[in-house]
Structure formats: structure tokens, C-alpha cells
Amino acid sequence: MSTLPAEALSAGAVRTAPAGAGERTAAPLAPRARLLPALAAVYRAQLSRARVARIPLLFVATFQSIGIMVLMRGVVDGGAEARAVVAGSSVLVVAFVALNLLAQYFGQLRASGGLDHYATLPVPPAAVVLGAAGAYASFTLPGTVVTAVTGSLLFQLPLTHLWIVAAVVPLSGAALAGVGAALGLLAPRQELATLLGQLGMSAALLLGVLPADRLPGPVGWARDLLPSTYGVEALARTFDASPNWAAVALDLSVCAAVGVASLAAATWAYRRAAVR
């Protein structure tokens, strides 16, 4: 019996193999996930992750806004200024999470290499940004309601139309969350992302809580550029005895448009950060 070298046997095996054998062993890639199912999956994952810090988050954001209203009670008696203070303090709960915490989260995710994990998944970038933003913003609704009710009682404002908070929170949250996510994703360092988030929240505090007629001209222009301003204006109008619902709807529409634009910018920033 003759023996053949191993190279000859392996070469013969290759020559006698069917032409399509190599093609059958290559498994096709899984199709890319659709936006809505991927968004729901990311939202649930982020919601369970952020649930650990829910109580401290709600306490800090709500206590901060109520403390500001108590301080302003010694300066503002009532009228349009009181409505501006209560509305601005209520939306500040959303700004604390959407600007400050979300910028920190995405800055940490980029610094720790967490974006590489999401980049390997067949998940659209918009689902990652929207899922994280929605999960963080979900915790702001109870704090916003508590702040609005407390402020209304403190400044003796009507509680009749506080249901508008259900529209102000998601629209303002979307606009501010897009900005916060973009800041965290575009910042070259994690510390800079934290700093930018805190500066954004400080801008929301100063430009949103203080009455607009007491701000200097250039500062008032900056207030008009802040995404949360239109949510504050919409909420403040509902404290009137007969609210101008057309103006409220216009403010909310502007807030929604800014939210779409800011979330689109955050999605672009995610793609840019994920490929680096």
C-alpha cells in the first residue's frame, strides 16, 4: 500500500470538492433591525439600567426646582412673573435629566468604548439615541408634576389646566435630550461632556426661570434660542384664567420641531462618534 503526502491528500480533497461547497458554508448576515422594534428594545434596556438611580434622580431634580421657587417667592408676588417662575422651575426638572445627565451618560459611553458594543449590533443609530433619551426622560414626569403642583399652591395659581404637562414634558424632553446627547457624543473628553451638560442646565435655569421682561435684550435673544423656552411659555400660558390655546399649540409645535432637529443632530453625532 502506497502512502501519499498530506499535502497531496488535502489538495485532492479540495479538487474533488463541489464547486459550491464554500458558498454553502458562509451564513448570510442577519437583516438590520427595524427602527420601532429596536427602539423598544433599547428603551427597555436603558429603563432597567436607569431604574437603579430613579429615587435619587427624582429627589435631586425635584428638590432643586422646588428650592428655586421658594427662593423666588420672596422676590415675586404673583402675576406673569409667578407664572414664569413656576413654569420654568417645572421644565427645569426635564432639563436636569435631558441636558446634564444625558450628556454625562453619552460622554461616559464614548470614553469607555460602549459605543463599540452598539456599533456591532444591527440597531439603527436613531434607536440608540431615542431609546436612551426616552428612558431618561421617563423619570422626569413625576418630578415635573410635583413641582408644578407645589409651585401653583405656593404662588396661588390655578391647577385647572395642569394636564398640559403631559404634552410639555415629552416635547421639551425630546428637544433638550437631543442637545444633551449631541454634547456628550461630540465632546472629545468625558470631563468636557460633563462640563457642557452642566453649562446647558445652568442656561436652562437662568433663562427659563427668570421672567423674560427682566432680562436684558441680548440675553432675551439667547432665551429664544433655548429649546426649552417654548415648553416654558406653553406651560406658563395655561395658568391664565382663559388661556390662549392657539399660542399654546404654536409653542408646542415649535418645541416639537426643535426636538426633531436636535434628535437628528444627536443621531448624526452618534454615527460620527461610532466610526472613530
N, C-alpha and C positions, 0 to 999 in steps of 0.2 A: 504494500500500500504506500503510495507516494504522499508526501506532505507538501503543502503549499504555504508560502509565507502568509502571515496575517494580512499584510498589505494587499496581496492578490485576492484573498478571500473578501476583504472589505470592498475592494474595487469591483469585484464581480457582483457583490450584493447590490452595489449602487447601480451597476449597469442593468441588472435584471429587475430592478425595482420599477414599478409602473411609473409612467411619466407624471401622473397627477398625485403621487403619494405625498410629496412635500406640501402641496397645496392643501390637502385634506387635513394635515396636522395643524395648520395655522387657524386658530379660532378667531372669528370676527370680533371686533370691538363692540362693546355694549353701546346701544344708542344713547345719545345725550338726553338727560332727564328734561322733562318739560318744566316750564317756569313755575306753574302753580303747585304741582306736587313737590318739587324741590324746595319751593318757598315754605310750604307747610312743614316739611321735614326739618329744615334749618331753624324755623321758628320754634318748633317743639324742642329741639336740642338746645337752643340758646335759652329758652324759657326755663328748662330744668336746670341749666347751669347757673342762671342768674337768680334762681329762686332761693339759693343759699343766703344771698345778701339782700333779700327783699325787705326784711324788717328794718335793718339799719338804713337801707336806702330810703325807704318811705319816711322814716323818722327824721333823718337829716334834712331831706329836701323839704318836708312839710314844716318842720320846726324852724328852719331858716326863713321861709316865706312868712309864717305867722309872726316871727320875731320882727321882721321888717315892718309889717303892718302895725304892730304895737308901737314901734318907734315912730312911725309916721302919724300915728293917732294924735300925738302931741303937737303936730305941725299942721295937719289937715283936719278940718272940722267936718266938711261934707261937700255936697255938690259934685261938679265934674271932677274935681281933684280926688275926692274919695273914690269915685268910680274908677279912675285911672289907677289908683294905688291898689285897690282890691283886684282888678283885672290883671295888672302887671305882676303882682305877687303870685297870683294863681298860675299864670303861664310860666312864671319863673321855676316852678316845680318841674315842668316839662323841660325847660332849658338846662336845669341842673343835670338831668339824665342825658338828654339828647346831645348837648354840646360837650359837657365836661366828661361824663363817664364813658360815652361812646368814643370820643376822641382818645381817651386813655386806653380803651379796650383794643381798638384797631391799631394804635401805636404799639401796644404790647404784642399784639398778634403778629405784626410785621417784624418786630425786633426778635421775637422768639422763633421765627420760622414757621409760625402756624399757618401763614398763607400758603406755604408749600403743600400742606395737607389738603386744603380746599382746592388747590390747583390740580391735584391728582384725581379729584372726584369729577364725575360727569355732571356737575352742577353749574347752571348759568351764574355768571358773576352777579347779576341783579338779584338772584335768590339769596346769595350770601349777605349782600348789603341790606336788602329789605328784611330778611329774616332776623338778623341781629338788631336792626333798628326797631322793628316791631316788638321784639321780645323785651328790649329795654324800655321802650315807651309804654308797654302794657302796665308797668308798675306805677306809672305816674297818675293814672286816672283817680285812684282813691285819694292820693295826696292832694290833687288839684281840687277835688270836690270838698274835702275837709277845709282846705284853705279858702275856697270861695264862700263856703257857708260861714266860717268863722269871721271872715272879713265883712260879709254882709251884716252879720249881727253886730260886729264891732262898730261899723260906720252907719248902722241903721239903714241899710239898703234893702230893697225888695228881693225876695227869694223866688218870685214867680217864674222867671224865665231862666233859671239856672240850668235847665235841661240843655241849653246851648253848649254847655261844657262838653257834652258827648260829641259835638262836632269840632269844637275848638281844640281839644286835646289831640285827636289823630292828625288833623291838618297842620297844626303848629308843630306837633311832634315830627311829622314827616319832613317839614321844611328845615327844622333845626337838626334832625338826625342826619340828613344828607350832608349838612355843613360839618357836623361833628365827625362823621365817618370820613369825609374828604380830608379834614385836617389831620386825623390820625393816620391816614394812608399816605398822604403826601409829605408828612414831616420826615426829615431824614433820620431823626433820632427819637427814641421813645420819650425822653425828657422834654423835647421840644413839642411833641404832640400833647403832653400833659399841660405844658405852659399855654399853648394855643387854645386848648379846651377851656382852661380857667379864664383866659382873657375873653373868650367868647361869652362865657357865662356872666362875667363882670359887665360886659357890654349890654347883655340882656337885662341885668339888674338895674344899671344906671339909666338906660334908655327906655326900659319898659315900665319901671315902677314910678319914676318921677313924672309928674304931669307934663304934657307936651308944651303947654303955654309958658312954662317956666324954664324951658331950655333955650339957650342961645340959637341963633339962626343956623350956623354950620353944624351944630350938634343935632338940631332938629332934622337936618338933611340926612345925617348918619342914621337917625332913628327910622327914617322912611326906608332905608336900605336893609334894616334888620328884618329877617324873615318873620320873627315872632310878633312884630309890631301890629300886623294886621289881625292876628288872633287876639291880641290885647284889645284892639279897637272894637272888634266884633263883640267880645265879652262885655266891654265897658258900655256899649250902646244898649245892651239888654237890661241894664239897671235903670233905664228911664221908665217912667210910668207908661209911655206909649212909644216903644222902640221903633226906630226906622228900619224895618226889616229889609228894605231894598239895600240900604247901606250895609247892613249886617251880611247879607248874601254877597255883596260885592267884596267886602273884606275877606270873607271866607273863600271866595273864588280866587282872589289874588294869592291868598295863603296856599291854596291847593296848587296853583300854577307854579309858585316858587318851590313848593315841595317836590313836584315832578322834576323841575330843573335841577334842584340840589341833589336829589337821589340819582339822577342821570350823571351828574358830575361825580358823585361818590362811586358809581359803578365804573366810570372811566378811570378814576383813581385806583380802584381795586385791580382792574386789568393792568394798569401801568405798574403797580407795586408787585403783582403776582409774577410778572415775567422777569423781574430783576433778581 
